[in-house]
Amino acid sequence: MKIFVLFSIFIIVIFLIGRDLINAAKRNLLKNQAAWSGKDMKMKYTSSRELPDSTNNDNYLKIIADESEVYLEDHEKEKEDEKNSLIH
């Protein structure tokens, strides 16, 4: 009877220690997974579904496109003015 009690306590202790070791190994091996899985990422959504205008700083490509269009128009006007001044 004493052997059975000691054997069962021994098995329970090994089971508990093994469970803790497995949990520690999982934590160490997978600790960076939460950063990539999106669980720690907090996204802010707006209730508006409208596209922002170029005056809004969130749409950088639209701002760049508008500015380059203005620059190209000014550059084209300068070339036309130079041609007109050479002709006259």
PyMOL Python script that loads the backbone (N, CA, C, O; Angstrom):
from pymol import cmd

cmd.read_pdbstr("""\
ATOM      1  N   MET A   1       0.825  -1.196   0.000  1.00  0.00           N
ATOM      2  CA  MET A   1       0.000   0.000   0.000  1.00  0.00           C
ATOM      3  C   MET A   1       0.864   1.252   0.000  1.00  0.00           C
ATOM      4  O   MET A   1       0.567   2.219  -0.701  1.00  0.00           O
ATOM      5  N   LYS A   2       1.952   1.230   0.802  1.00  0.00           N
ATOM      6  CA  LYS A   2       2.847   2.390   0.835  1.00  0.00           C
ATOM      7  C   LYS A   2       3.496   2.617  -0.525  1.00  0.00           C
ATOM      8  O   LYS A   2       3.703   3.762  -0.929  1.00  0.00           O
ATOM      9  N   ILE A   3       3.816   1.544  -1.229  1.00  0.00           N
ATOM     10  CA  ILE A   3       4.444   1.669  -2.543  1.00  0.00           C
ATOM     11  C   ILE A   3       3.453   2.304  -3.521  1.00  0.00           C
ATOM     12  O   ILE A   3       3.848   3.146  -4.328  1.00  0.00           O
ATOM     13  N   PHE A   4       2.216   1.931  -3.468  1.00  0.00           N
ATOM     14  CA  PHE A   4       1.192   2.482  -4.344  1.00  0.00           C
ATOM     15  C   PHE A   4       1.004   3.977  -4.095  1.00  0.00           C
ATOM     16  O   PHE A   4       0.887   4.743  -5.052  1.00  0.00           O
ATOM     17  N   VAL A   5       0.971   4.412  -2.834  1.00  0.00           N
ATOM     18  CA  VAL A   5       0.813   5.829  -2.497  1.00  0.00           C
ATOM     19  C   VAL A   5       2.031   6.610  -2.969  1.00  0.00           C
ATOM     20  O   VAL A   5       1.882   7.671  -3.575  1.00  0.00           O
ATOM     21  N   LEU A   6       3.247   6.101  -2.702  1.00  0.00           N
ATOM     22  CA  LEU A   6       4.462   6.774  -3.150  1.00  0.00           C
ATOM     23  C   LEU A   6       4.530   6.837  -4.671  1.00  0.00           C
ATOM     24  O   LEU A   6       4.920   7.861  -5.232  1.00  0.00           O
ATOM     25  N   PHE A   7       4.161   5.773  -5.328  1.00  0.00           N
ATOM     26  CA  PHE A   7       4.175   5.737  -6.783  1.00  0.00           C
ATOM     27  C   PHE A   7       3.175   6.731  -7.372  1.00  0.00           C
ATOM     28  O   PHE A   7       3.495   7.408  -8.349  1.00  0.00           O
ATOM     29  N   SER A   8       1.981   6.833  -6.807  1.00  0.00           N
ATOM     30  CA  SER A   8       0.974   7.777  -7.311  1.00  0.00           C
ATOM     31  C   SER A   8       1.407   9.218  -7.057  1.00  0.00           C
ATOM     32  O   SER A   8       1.198  10.073  -7.918  1.00  0.00           O
ATOM     33  N   ILE A   9       2.003   9.513  -5.904  1.00  0.00           N
ATOM     34  CA  ILE A   9       2.519  10.864  -5.625  1.00  0.00           C
ATOM     35  C   ILE A   9       3.638  11.195  -6.607  1.00  0.00           C
ATOM     36  O   ILE A   9       3.709  12.313  -7.117  1.00  0.00           O
ATOM     37  N   PHE A  10       4.505  10.231  -6.869  1.00  0.00           N
ATOM     38  CA  PHE A  10       5.607  10.427  -7.806  1.00  0.00           C
ATOM     39  C   PHE A  10       5.068  10.737  -9.209  1.00  0.00           C
ATOM     40  O   PHE A  10       5.584  11.629  -9.883  1.00  0.00           O
ATOM     41  N   ILE A  11       4.061  10.026  -9.645  1.00  0.00           N
ATOM     42  CA  ILE A  11       3.474  10.262 -10.973  1.00  0.00           C
ATOM     43  C   ILE A  11       2.799  11.634 -11.033  1.00  0.00           C
ATOM     44  O   ILE A  11       2.911  12.331 -12.042  1.00  0.00           O
ATOM     45  N   ILE A  12       2.107  12.024  -9.977  1.00  0.00           N
ATOM     46  CA  ILE A  12       1.445  13.339  -9.949  1.00  0.00           C
ATOM     47  C   ILE A  12       2.475  14.464  -9.994  1.00  0.00           C
ATOM     48  O   ILE A  12       2.277  15.457 -10.695  1.00  0.00           O
ATOM     49  N   VAL A  13       3.574  14.317  -9.252  1.00  0.00           N
ATOM     50  CA  VAL A  13       4.631  15.339  -9.246  1.00  0.00           C
ATOM     51  C   VAL A  13       5.263  15.444 -10.630  1.00  0.00           C
ATOM     52  O   VAL A  13       5.485  16.551 -11.121  1.00  0.00           O
ATOM     53  N   ILE A  14       5.555  14.321 -11.261  1.00  0.00           N
ATOM     54  CA  ILE A  14       6.134  14.346 -12.611  1.00  0.00           C
ATOM     55  C   ILE A  14       5.150  14.988 -13.591  1.00  0.00           C
ATOM     56  O   ILE A  14       5.558  15.766 -14.454  1.00  0.00           O
ATOM     57  N   PHE A  15       3.880  14.674 -13.468  1.00  0.00           N
ATOM     58  CA  PHE A  15       2.868  15.264 -14.346  1.00  0.00           C
ATOM     59  C   PHE A  15       2.812  16.781 -14.183  1.00  0.00           C
ATOM     60  O   PHE A  15       2.773  17.501 -15.180  1.00  0.00           O
ATOM     61  N   LEU A  16       2.808  17.279 -12.951  1.00  0.00           N
ATOM     62  CA  LEU A  16       2.735  18.725 -12.707  1.00  0.00           C
ATOM     63  C   LEU A  16       3.983  19.443 -13.200  1.00  0.00           C
ATOM     64  O   LEU A  16       3.890  20.505 -13.817  1.00  0.00           O
ATOM     65  N   ILE A  17       5.149  18.867 -12.930  1.00  0.00           N
ATOM     66  CA  ILE A  17       6.400  19.488 -13.386  1.00  0.00           C
ATOM     67  C   ILE A  17       6.464  19.471 -14.909  1.00  0.00           C
ATOM     68  O   ILE A  17       6.868  20.457 -15.524  1.00  0.00           O
ATOM     69  N   GLY A  18       6.072  18.370 -15.513  1.00  0.00           N
ATOM     70  CA  GLY A  18       6.070  18.282 -16.976  1.00  0.00           C
ATOM     71  C   GLY A  18       5.125  19.282 -17.606  1.00  0.00           C
ATOM     72  O   GLY A  18       5.444  19.880 -18.634  1.00  0.00           O
ATOM     73  N   ARG A  19       3.968  19.471 -17.002  1.00  0.00           N
ATOM     74  CA  ARG A  19       3.008  20.443 -17.525  1.00  0.00           C
ATOM     75  C   ARG A  19       3.579  21.856 -17.460  1.00  0.00           C
ATOM     76  O   ARG A  19       3.421  22.634 -18.401  1.00  0.00           O
ATOM     77  N   ASP A  20       4.239  22.189 -16.358  1.00  0.00           N
ATOM     78  CA  ASP A  20       4.843  23.520 -16.226  1.00  0.00           C
ATOM     79  C   ASP A  20       5.969  23.711 -17.240  1.00  0.00           C
ATOM     80  O   ASP A  20       6.110  24.791 -17.814  1.00  0.00           O
ATOM     81  N   LEU A  21       6.761  22.679 -17.462  1.00  0.00           N
ATOM     82  CA  LEU A  21       7.853  22.778 -18.437  1.00  0.00           C
ATOM     83  C   LEU A  21       7.303  22.960 -19.855  1.00  0.00           C
ATOM     84  O   LEU A  21       7.839  23.749 -20.633  1.00  0.00           O
ATOM     85  N   ILE A  22       6.254  22.242 -20.184  1.00  0.00           N
ATOM     86  CA  ILE A  22       5.650  22.378 -21.516  1.00  0.00           C
ATOM     87  C   ILE A  22       5.061  23.770 -21.703  1.00  0.00           C
ATOM     88  O   ILE A  22       5.214  24.361 -22.772  1.00  0.00           O
ATOM     89  N   ASN A  23       4.394  24.303 -20.688  1.00  0.00           N
ATOM     90  CA  ASN A  23       3.839  25.660 -20.785  1.00  0.00           C
ATOM     91  C   ASN A  23       4.940  26.708 -20.917  1.00  0.00           C
ATOM     92  O   ASN A  23       4.791  27.663 -21.679  1.00  0.00           O
ATOM     93  N   ALA A  24       6.044  26.544 -20.186  1.00  0.00           N
ATOM     94  CA  ALA A  24       7.160  27.484 -20.279  1.00  0.00           C
ATOM     95  C   ALA A  24       7.783  27.428 -21.672  1.00  0.00           C
ATOM     96  O   ALA A  24       8.131  28.463 -22.240  1.00  0.00           O
ATOM     97  N   ALA A  25       7.924  26.222 -22.222  1.00  0.00           N
ATOM     98  CA  ALA A  25       8.486  26.083 -23.569  1.00  0.00           C
ATOM     99  C   ALA A  25       7.583  26.731 -24.605  1.00  0.00           C
ATOM    100  O   ALA A  25       8.077  27.382 -25.526  1.00  0.00           O
ATOM    101  N   LYS A  26       6.282  26.569 -24.477  1.00  0.00           N
ATOM    102  CA  LYS A  26       5.347  27.199 -25.411  1.00  0.00           C
ATOM    103  C   LYS A  26       5.447  28.718 -25.349  1.00  0.00           C
ATOM    104  O   LYS A  26       5.459  29.393 -26.378  1.00  0.00           O
ATOM    105  N   ARG A  27       5.518  29.246 -24.125  1.00  0.00           N
ATOM    106  CA  ARG A  27       5.626  30.704 -23.971  1.00  0.00           C
ATOM    107  C   ARG A  27       6.902  31.231 -24.614  1.00  0.00           C
ATOM    108  O   ARG A  27       6.870  32.253 -25.299  1.00  0.00           O
ATOM    109  N   ASN A  28       8.020  30.553 -24.404  1.00  0.00           N
ATOM    110  CA  ASN A  28       9.290  31.037 -24.944  1.00  0.00           C
ATOM    111  C   ASN A  28       9.366  30.877 -26.453  1.00  0.00           C
ATOM    112  O   ASN A  28       9.923  31.740 -27.132  1.00  0.00           O
ATOM    113  N   LEU A  29       8.828  29.810 -26.987  1.00  0.00           N
ATOM    114  CA  LEU A  29       8.902  29.584 -28.421  1.00  0.00           C
ATOM    115  C   LEU A  29       7.927  30.456 -29.195  1.00  0.00           C
ATOM    116  O   LEU A  29       8.206  30.839 -30.331  1.00  0.00           O
ATOM    117  N   LEU A  30       6.799  30.770 -28.601  1.00  0.00           N
ATOM    118  CA  LEU A  30       5.761  31.494 -29.318  1.00  0.00           C
ATOM    119  C   LEU A  30       5.530  32.906 -28.793  1.00  0.00           C
ATOM    120  O   LEU A  30       4.472  33.485 -29.041  1.00  0.00           O
ATOM    121  N   LYS A  31       6.505  33.477 -28.067  1.00  0.00           N
ATOM    122  CA  LYS A  31       6.249  34.777 -27.439  1.00  0.00           C
ATOM    123  C   LYS A  31       6.137  35.911 -28.445  1.00  0.00           C
ATOM    124  O   LYS A  31       5.470  36.904 -28.155  1.00  0.00           O
ATOM    125  N   ASN A  32       6.764  35.808 -29.623  1.00  0.00           N
ATOM    126  CA  ASN A  32       6.663  36.873 -30.624  1.00  0.00           C
ATOM    127  C   ASN A  32       5.487  36.674 -31.564  1.00  0.00           C
ATOM    128  O   ASN A  32       5.221  37.535 -32.402  1.00  0.00           O
ATOM    129  N   GLN A  33       4.786  35.574 -31.446  1.00  0.00           N
ATOM    130  CA  GLN A  33       3.671  35.310 -32.335  1.00  0.00           C
ATOM    131  C   GLN A  33       2.516  36.277 -32.101  1.00  0.00           C
ATOM    132  O   GLN A  33       1.817  36.637 -33.048  1.00  0.00           O
ATOM    133  N   ALA A  34       2.307  36.696 -30.876  1.00  0.00           N
ATOM    134  CA  ALA A  34       1.186  37.596 -30.584  1.00  0.00           C
ATOM    135  C   ALA A  34       1.359  38.939 -31.275  1.00  0.00           C
ATOM    136  O   ALA A  34       0.373  39.565 -31.664  1.00  0.00           O
ATOM    137  N   ALA A  35       2.595  39.388 -31.433  1.00  0.00           N
ATOM    138  CA  ALA A  35       2.834  40.665 -32.092  1.00  0.00           C
ATOM    139  C   ALA A  35       2.464  40.596 -33.572  1.00  0.00           C
ATOM    140  O   ALA A  35       2.040  41.596 -34.151  1.00  0.00           O
ATOM    141  N   TRP A  36       2.620  39.429 -34.183  1.00  0.00           N
ATOM    142  CA  TRP A  36       2.329  39.294 -35.604  1.00  0.00           C
ATOM    143  C   TRP A  36       0.928  38.775 -35.876  1.00  0.00           C
ATOM    144  O   TRP A  36       0.449  38.873 -37.006  1.00  0.00           O
ATOM    145  N   SER A  37       0.270  38.235 -34.888  1.00  0.00           N
ATOM    146  CA  SER A  37      -1.046  37.656 -35.136  1.00  0.00           C
ATOM    147  C   SER A  37      -2.158  38.691 -35.114  1.00  0.00           C
ATOM    148  O   SER A  37      -3.287  38.380 -35.493  1.00  0.00           O
ATOM    149  N   GLY A  38      -1.872  39.904 -34.683  1.00  0.00           N
ATOM    150  CA  GLY A  38      -2.875  40.955 -34.668  1.00  0.00           C
ATOM    151  C   GLY A  38      -3.622  41.057 -33.363  1.00  0.00           C
ATOM    152  O   GLY A  38      -4.519  41.891 -33.239  1.00  0.00           O
ATOM    153  N   LYS A  39      -3.287  40.242 -32.384  1.00  0.00           N
ATOM    154  CA  LYS A  39      -3.997  40.303 -31.114  1.00  0.00           C
ATOM    155  C   LYS A  39      -3.638  41.561 -30.338  1.00  0.00           C
ATOM    156  O   LYS A  39      -4.479  42.116 -29.631  1.00  0.00           O
ATOM    157  N   ASP A  40      -2.389  42.018 -30.465  1.00  0.00           N
ATOM    158  CA  ASP A  40      -1.947  43.195 -29.726  1.00  0.00           C
ATOM    159  C   ASP A  40      -2.137  44.482 -30.520  1.00  0.00           C
ATOM    160  O   ASP A  40      -1.937  45.574 -29.989  1.00  0.00           O
ATOM    161  N   MET A  41      -2.516  44.362 -31.768  1.00  0.00           N
ATOM    162  CA  MET A  41      -2.669  45.545 -32.600  1.00  0.00           C
ATOM    163  C   MET A  41      -4.062  46.129 -32.390  1.00  0.00           C
ATOM    164  O   MET A  41      -5.065  45.418 -32.446  1.00  0.00           O
ATOM    165  N   LYS A  42      -4.104  47.419 -32.151  1.00  0.00           N
ATOM    166  CA  LYS A  42      -5.381  48.097 -31.966  1.00  0.00           C
ATOM    167  C   LYS A  42      -5.598  49.027 -33.150  1.00  0.00           C
ATOM    168  O   LYS A  42      -4.837  49.972 -33.358  1.00  0.00           O
ATOM    169  N   MET A  43      -6.630  48.756 -33.913  1.00  0.00           N
ATOM    170  CA  MET A  43      -6.925  49.563 -35.089  1.00  0.00           C
ATOM    171  C   MET A  43      -8.099  50.478 -34.779  1.00  0.00           C
ATOM    172  O   MET A  43      -9.071  50.084 -34.134  1.00  0.00           O
ATOM    173  N   LYS A  44      -7.980  51.696 -35.254  1.00  0.00           N
ATOM    174  CA  LYS A  44      -9.057  52.658 -35.067  1.00  0.00           C
ATOM    175  C   LYS A  44      -9.786  52.823 -36.389  1.00  0.00           C
ATOM    176  O   LYS A  44      -9.180  53.154 -37.408  1.00  0.00           O
ATOM    177  N   TYR A  45     -11.079  52.591 -36.362  1.00  0.00           N
ATOM    178  CA  TYR A  45     -11.899  52.739 -37.547  1.00  0.00           C
ATOM    179  C   TYR A  45     -12.812  53.936 -37.361  1.00  0.00           C
ATOM    180  O   TYR A  45     -13.325  54.187 -36.271  1.00  0.00           O
ATOM    181  N   THR A  46     -13.002  54.659 -38.435  1.00  0.00           N
ATOM    182  CA  THR A  46     -13.933  55.777 -38.382  1.00  0.00           C
ATOM    183  C   THR A  46     -15.286  55.310 -38.886  1.00  0.00           C
ATOM    184  O   THR A  46     -15.384  54.359 -39.662  1.00  0.00           O
ATOM    185  N   SER A  47     -16.305  55.978 -38.441  1.00  0.00           N
ATOM    186  CA  SER A  47     -17.648  55.598 -38.876  1.00  0.00           C
ATOM    187  C   SER A  47     -17.928  56.086 -40.290  1.00  0.00           C
ATOM    188  O   SER A  47     -18.837  55.577 -40.945  1.00  0.00           O
ATOM    189  N   SER A  48     -17.174  57.052 -40.768  1.00  0.00           N
ATOM    190  CA  SER A  48     -17.376  57.592 -42.099  1.00  0.00           C
ATOM    191  C   SER A  48     -16.753  56.675 -43.141  1.00  0.00           C
ATOM    192  O   SER A  48     -15.628  56.206 -42.969  1.00  0.00           O
ATOM    193  N   ARG A  49     -17.467  56.426 -44.196  1.00  0.00           N
ATOM    194  CA  ARG A  49     -16.972  55.602 -45.289  1.00  0.00           C
ATOM    195  C   ARG A  49     -16.549  56.450 -46.482  1.00  0.00           C
ATOM    196  O   ARG A  49     -16.173  55.900 -47.517  1.00  0.00           O
ATOM    197  N   GLU A  50     -16.600  57.771 -46.364  1.00  0.00           N
ATOM    198  CA  GLU A  50     -16.259  58.647 -47.472  1.00  0.00           C
ATOM    199  C   GLU A  50     -14.755  58.687 -47.663  1.00  0.00           C
ATOM    200  O   GLU A  50     -13.987  58.532 -46.714  1.00  0.00           O
ATOM    201  N   LEU A  51     -14.351  58.897 -48.897  1.00  0.00           N
ATOM    202  CA  LEU A  51     -12.933  59.030 -49.175  1.00  0.00           C
ATOM    203  C   LEU A  51     -12.483  60.432 -48.760  1.00  0.00           C
ATOM    204  O   LEU A  51     -13.185  61.406 -49.030  1.00  0.00           O
ATOM    205  N   PRO A  52     -11.341  60.546 -48.119  1.00  0.00           N
ATOM    206  CA  PRO A  52     -10.882  61.866 -47.696  1.00  0.00           C
ATOM    207  C   PRO A  52     -10.431  62.700 -48.892  1.00  0.00           C
ATOM    208  O   PRO A  52      -9.945  62.167 -49.889  1.00  0.00           O
ATOM    209  N   ASP A  53     -10.598  64.011 -48.775  1.00  0.00           N
ATOM    210  CA  ASP A  53     -10.134  64.923 -49.813  1.00  0.00           C
ATOM    211  C   ASP A  53      -8.634  65.081 -49.714  1.00  0.00           C
ATOM    212  O   ASP A  53      -8.002  64.568 -48.791  1.00  0.00           O
ATOM    213  N   SER A  54      -8.069  65.797 -50.674  1.00  0.00           N
ATOM    214  CA  SER A  54      -6.626  65.983 -50.672  1.00  0.00           C
ATOM    215  C   SER A  54      -6.182  66.917 -49.547  1.00  0.00           C
ATOM    216  O   SER A  54      -4.991  66.994 -49.245  1.00  0.00           O
ATOM    217  N   THR A  55      -7.119  67.622 -48.927  1.00  0.00           N
ATOM    218  CA  THR A  55      -6.750  68.485 -47.810  1.00  0.00           C
ATOM    219  C   THR A  55      -6.515  67.672 -46.543  1.00  0.00           C
ATOM    220  O   THR A  55      -5.867  68.152 -45.612  1.00  0.00           O
ATOM    221  N   ASN A  56      -7.026  66.464 -46.497  1.00  0.00           N
ATOM    222  CA  ASN A  56      -6.827  65.594 -45.341  1.00  0.00           C
ATOM    223  C   ASN A  56      -5.436  64.965 -45.440  1.00  0.00           C
ATOM    224  O   ASN A  56      -5.044  64.504 -46.512  1.00  0.00           O
ATOM    225  N   ASN A  57      -4.700  64.940 -44.354  1.00  0.00           N
ATOM    226  CA  ASN A  57      -3.325  64.443 -44.370  1.00  0.00           C
ATOM    227  C   ASN A  57      -3.234  62.924 -44.435  1.00  0.00           C
ATOM    228  O   ASN A  57      -2.132  62.387 -44.543  1.00  0.00           O
ATOM    229  N   ASP A  58      -4.355  62.218 -44.373  1.00  0.00           N
ATOM    230  CA  ASP A  58      -4.319  60.762 -44.428  1.00  0.00           C
ATOM    231  C   ASP A  58      -4.093  60.237 -45.837  1.00  0.00           C
ATOM    232  O   ASP A  58      -3.629  59.109 -46.003  1.00  0.00           O
ATOM    233  N   ASN A  59      -4.407  61.022 -46.847  1.00  0.00           N
ATOM    234  CA  ASN A  59      -4.303  60.565 -48.224  1.00  0.00           C
ATOM    235  C   ASN A  59      -3.082  61.216 -48.881  1.00  0.00           C
ATOM    236  O   ASN A  59      -3.207  62.171 -49.649  1.00  0.00           O
ATOM    237  N   TYR A  60      -1.904  60.683 -48.565  1.00  0.00           N
ATOM    238  CA  TYR A  60      -0.655  61.290 -49.019  1.00  0.00           C
ATOM    239  C   TYR A  60      -0.474  61.189 -50.528  1.00  0.00           C
ATOM    240  O   TYR A  60       0.042  62.122 -51.144  1.00  0.00           O
ATOM    241  N   LEU A  61      -0.881  60.091 -51.130  1.00  0.00           N
ATOM    242  CA  LEU A  61      -0.712  59.948 -52.568  1.00  0.00           C
ATOM    243  C   LEU A  61      -1.559  60.961 -53.332  1.00  0.00           C
ATOM    244  O   LEU A  61      -1.131  61.482 -54.362  1.00  0.00           O
ATOM    245  N   LYS A  62      -2.741  61.236 -52.835  1.00  0.00           N
ATOM    246  CA  LYS A  62      -3.593  62.239 -53.479  1.00  0.00           C
ATOM    247  C   LYS A  62      -2.959  63.622 -53.362  1.00  0.00           C
ATOM    248  O   LYS A  62      -3.012  64.403 -54.312  1.00  0.00           O
ATOM    249  N   ILE A  63      -2.366  63.933 -52.224  1.00  0.00           N
ATOM    250  CA  ILE A  63      -1.705  65.229 -52.036  1.00  0.00           C
ATOM    251  C   ILE A  63      -0.544  65.365 -53.004  1.00  0.00           C
ATOM    252  O   ILE A  63      -0.379  66.405 -53.641  1.00  0.00           O
ATOM    253  N   ILE A  64       0.264  64.310 -53.117  1.00  0.00           N
ATOM    254  CA  ILE A  64       1.424  64.347 -54.015  1.00  0.00           C
ATOM    255  C   ILE A  64       0.963  64.498 -55.462  1.00  0.00           C
ATOM    256  O   ILE A  64       1.562  65.252 -56.229  1.00  0.00           O
ATOM    257  N   ALA A  65      -0.096  63.785 -55.838  1.00  0.00           N
ATOM    258  CA  ALA A  65      -0.605  63.878 -57.212  1.00  0.00           C
ATOM    259  C   ALA A  65      -1.103  65.288 -57.507  1.00  0.00           C
ATOM    260  O   ALA A  65      -0.840  65.820 -58.585  1.00  0.00           O
ATOM    261  N   ASP A  66      -1.811  65.893 -56.577  1.00  0.00           N
ATOM    262  CA  ASP A  66      -2.310  67.260 -56.791  1.00  0.00           C
ATOM    263  C   ASP A  66      -1.160  68.257 -56.899  1.00  0.00           C
ATOM    264  O   ASP A  66      -1.183  69.142 -57.755  1.00  0.00           O
ATOM    265  N   GLU A  67      -0.158  68.116 -56.037  1.00  0.00           N
ATOM    266  CA  GLU A  67       0.971  69.040 -56.073  1.00  0.00           C
ATOM    267  C   GLU A  67       1.785  68.883 -57.350  1.00  0.00           C
ATOM    268  O   GLU A  67       2.243  69.872 -57.921  1.00  0.00           O
ATOM    269  N   SER A  68       1.968  67.640 -57.801  1.00  0.00           N
ATOM    270  CA  SER A  68       2.727  67.455 -59.033  1.00  0.00           C
ATOM    271  C   SER A  68       1.945  67.954 -60.241  1.00  0.00           C
ATOM    272  O   SER A  68       2.547  68.433 -61.202  1.00  0.00           O
ATOM    273  N   GLU A  69       0.624  67.854 -60.217  1.00  0.00           N
ATOM    274  CA  GLU A  69      -0.172  68.393 -61.312  1.00  0.00           C
ATOM    275  C   GLU A  69      -0.027  69.915 -61.388  1.00  0.00           C
ATOM    276  O   GLU A  69       0.121  70.480 -62.472  1.00  0.00           O
ATOM    277  N   VAL A  70      -0.072  70.560 -60.240  1.00  0.00           N
ATOM    278  CA  VAL A  70       0.101  72.020 -60.200  1.00  0.00           C
ATOM    279  C   VAL A  70       1.500  72.395 -60.683  1.00  0.00           C
ATOM    280  O   VAL A  70       1.664  73.352 -61.441  1.00  0.00           O
ATOM    281  N   TYR A  71       2.506  71.640 -60.244  1.00  0.00           N
ATOM    282  CA  TYR A  71       3.886  71.926 -60.663  1.00  0.00           C
ATOM    283  C   TYR A  71       4.028  71.769 -62.172  1.00  0.00           C
ATOM    284  O   TYR A  71       4.630  72.618 -62.830  1.00  0.00           O
ATOM    285  N   LEU A  72       3.482  70.695 -62.722  1.00  0.00           N
ATOM    286  CA  LEU A  72       3.599  70.482 -64.170  1.00  0.00           C
ATOM    287  C   LEU A  72       2.853  71.552 -64.953  1.00  0.00           C
ATOM    288  O   LEU A  72       3.327  71.986 -66.002  1.00  0.00           O
ATOM    289  N   GLU A  73       1.699  71.983 -64.466  1.00  0.00           N
ATOM    290  CA  GLU A  73       0.978  73.062 -65.145  1.00  0.00           C
ATOM    291  C   GLU A  73       1.788  74.352 -65.118  1.00  0.00           C
ATOM    292  O   GLU A  73       1.868  75.046 -66.132  1.00  0.00           O
ATOM    293  N   ASP A  74       2.383  74.682 -63.989  1.00  0.00           N
ATOM    294  CA  ASP A  74       3.210  75.895 -63.895  1.00  0.00           C
ATOM    295  C   ASP A  74       4.424  75.795 -64.807  1.00  0.00           C
ATOM    296  O   ASP A  74       4.796  76.765 -65.468  1.00  0.00           O
ATOM    297  N   HIS A  75       5.036  74.624 -64.840  1.00  0.00           N
ATOM    298  CA  HIS A  75       6.207  74.422 -65.679  1.00  0.00           C
ATOM    299  C   HIS A  75       5.835  74.560 -67.161  1.00  0.00           C
ATOM    300  O   HIS A  75       6.597  75.129 -67.942  1.00  0.00           O
ATOM    301  N   GLU A  76       4.667  74.041 -67.544  1.00  0.00           N
ATOM    302  CA  GLU A  76       4.200  74.141 -68.928  1.00  0.00           C
ATOM    303  C   GLU A  76       3.899  75.593 -69.292  1.00  0.00           C
ATOM    304  O   GLU A  76       4.195  76.027 -70.406  1.00  0.00           O
ATOM    305  N   LYS A  77       3.316  76.343 -68.365  1.00  0.00           N
ATOM    306  CA  LYS A  77       3.039  77.762 -68.619  1.00  0.00           C
ATOM    307  C   LYS A  77       4.330  78.541 -68.796  1.00  0.00           C
ATOM    308  O   LYS A  77       4.402  79.428 -69.647  1.00  0.00           O
ATOM    309  N   GLU A  78       5.339  78.230 -68.017  1.00  0.00           N
ATOM    310  CA  GLU A  78       6.637  78.912 -68.157  1.00  0.00           C
ATOM    311  C   GLU A  78       7.254  78.643 -69.524  1.00  0.00           C
ATOM    312  O   GLU A  78       7.810  79.552 -70.140  1.00  0.00           O
ATOM    313  N   LYS A  79       7.162  77.409 -70.004  1.00  0.00           N
ATOM    314  CA  LYS A  79       7.701  77.089 -71.333  1.00  0.00           C
ATOM    315  C   LYS A  79       6.941  77.834 -72.425  1.00  0.00           C
ATOM    316  O   LYS A  79       7.539  78.333 -73.379  1.00  0.00           O
ATOM    317  N   GLU A  80       5.604  77.906 -72.276  1.00  0.00           N
ATOM    318  CA  GLU A  80       4.805  78.631 -73.263  1.00  0.00           C
ATOM    319  C   GLU A  80       5.152  80.119 -73.249  1.00  0.00           C
ATOM    320  O   GLU A  80       5.218  80.749 -74.305  1.00  0.00           O
ATOM    321  N   ASP A  81       5.372  80.680 -72.073  1.00  0.00           N
ATOM    322  CA  ASP A  81       5.737  82.094 -71.968  1.00  0.00           C
ATOM    323  C   ASP A  81       7.094  82.344 -72.610  1.00  0.00           C
ATOM    324  O   ASP A  81       7.286  83.373 -73.259  1.00  0.00           O
ATOM    325  N   GLU A  82       8.039  81.421 -72.442  1.00  0.00           N
ATOM    326  CA  GLU A  82       9.353  81.570 -73.069  1.00  0.00           C
ATOM    327  C   GLU A  82       9.238  81.516 -74.587  1.00  0.00           C
ATOM    328  O   GLU A  82       9.885  82.294 -75.287  1.00  0.00           O
ATOM    329  N   LYS A  83       8.410  80.595 -75.104  1.00  0.00           N
ATOM    330  CA  LYS A  83       8.217  80.498 -76.549  1.00  0.00           C
ATOM    331  C   LYS A  83       7.566  81.759 -77.069  1.00  0.00           C
ATOM    332  O   LYS A  83       7.959  82.270 -78.117  1.00  0.00           O
ATOM    333  N   ASN A  84       6.565  82.275 -76.349  1.00  0.00           N
ATOM    334  CA  ASN A  84       5.883  83.500 -76.796  1.00  0.00           C
ATOM    335  C   ASN A  84       6.816  84.697 -76.756  1.00  0.00           C
ATOM    336  O   ASN A  84       6.742  85.563 -77.628  1.00  0.00           O
ATOM    337  N   SER A  85       7.691  84.766 -75.766  1.00  0.00           N
ATOM    338  CA  SER A  85       8.608  85.912 -75.690  1.00  0.00           C
ATOM    339  C   SER A  85       9.671  85.827 -76.787  1.00  0.00           C
ATOM    340  O   SER A  85      10.149  86.862 -77.252  1.00  0.00           O
ATOM    341  N   LEU A  86      10.047  84.627 -77.207  1.00  0.00           N
ATOM    342  CA  LEU A  86      11.017  84.490 -78.300  1.00  0.00           C
ATOM    343  C   LEU A  86      10.392  84.833 -79.651  1.00  0.00           C
ATOM    344  O   LEU A  86      11.065  85.355 -80.540  1.00  0.00           O
ATOM    345  N   ILE A  87       9.117  84.538 -79.793  1.00  0.00           N
ATOM    346  CA  ILE A  87       8.433  84.806 -81.034  1.00  0.00           C
ATOM    347  C   ILE A  87       8.177  86.299 -81.195  1.00  0.00           C
ATOM    348  O   ILE A  87       8.297  86.817 -82.305  1.00  0.00           O
ATOM    349  N   HIS A  88       7.838  86.988 -80.151  1.00  0.00           N
ATOM    350  CA  HIS A  88       7.491  88.418 -80.231  1.00  0.00           C
ATOM    351  C   HIS A  88       8.697  89.205 -80.149  1.00  0.00           C
ATOM    352  O   HIS A  88       8.638  90.433 -80.197  1.00  0.00           O
TER     353      HIS A  88
END
""", "prot")
cmd.dss("prot")
cmd.show_as("cartoon", "prot")
cmd.util.cbc("prot")
cmd.orient("prot")
